């Protein structure tokens, strides 16, 4: 990044985050603090009202805004693709907002870029897998509950519960975030039943009610990769050589390592429970062997025996 771009980026960072230390800016732009000092001085000399607060950092004078920005073809394309993806995956309210944002971006593009962006937009697309249920009905209510910091109550159908029951459990939870993973919406929430943060698939939620009770989300909460410290069960599998390419194409969410060997592909998973990967394993048929644990091998053998009984003619 050249200096001119960095100066503009510093102003945008200050506009977005209100208060930043020199070391924060230096880490963001991968430069030294001395460089940031010089950049801030250059901004002040150019008339940008940057305020330095002792032991707190830099901020912009309240009310200062940059004039309207212009986009490059790549920047405009990324915004348009992103809003198109959002329109396909969010509820009707956000879909309308995404479509409106698209129109505004396209309207401000200069003539010399509009044709290029239109060409690229029709050459790169995000296509969402068809979902007969569409966007979960609970999505809009949960989004409102997250914004208003209100506890929710719902019936949840856990695919494999400890009791092996098909009955729903009533849960109360503080909704922290919504995450879209592999075509499914997940609610990240503090569950009062489990006394911990849990992930709930929205298509397994029924009877959602937003309660009047408010909560305070932990200040250090951030949406990030799922924790692996609660996955203690190690599963080792050996895939036949002829399916190595296809296994890599459809890796399990729980996979942590792989190694090619003379007999095929050795894959290591970390799971909470064996039943989390049963269907994925069964989909590979005879092309995979469970090396450990013994209990999982026994479980698969029971399922295979039951399937054999279904298809054995008398």
Secondary structure, 3 states (H helix, E strand, C coil): CCHHHHHHHHHHHHHHHCCECHHHHHHHHCCCHHHHHHHHHHHHHCCCCEEEECCCEEEECCCCCCCCCCCCHHHHHHHHHHHHHHHHHCCHHHHHHHHHHHHHHHHHCCHHHHHHHHHHHCCCCCCCCCCCCCCCCHHHHHHHHHHHCEEEEEEECCCCCCCCCCCCEEEEEEEEEEEEECCEEEEEEEECCCCEEEEEEHHHEEEEEEEEEECCCCCCCCCCCCCCCCCCEEEEEEECHHHHHHHHHCCCCCEEEEEEECCEEEEEEEECCHHHCHHHHHCCHHHEEEEECHHHHHHHHHHHHHHHHHHCCC
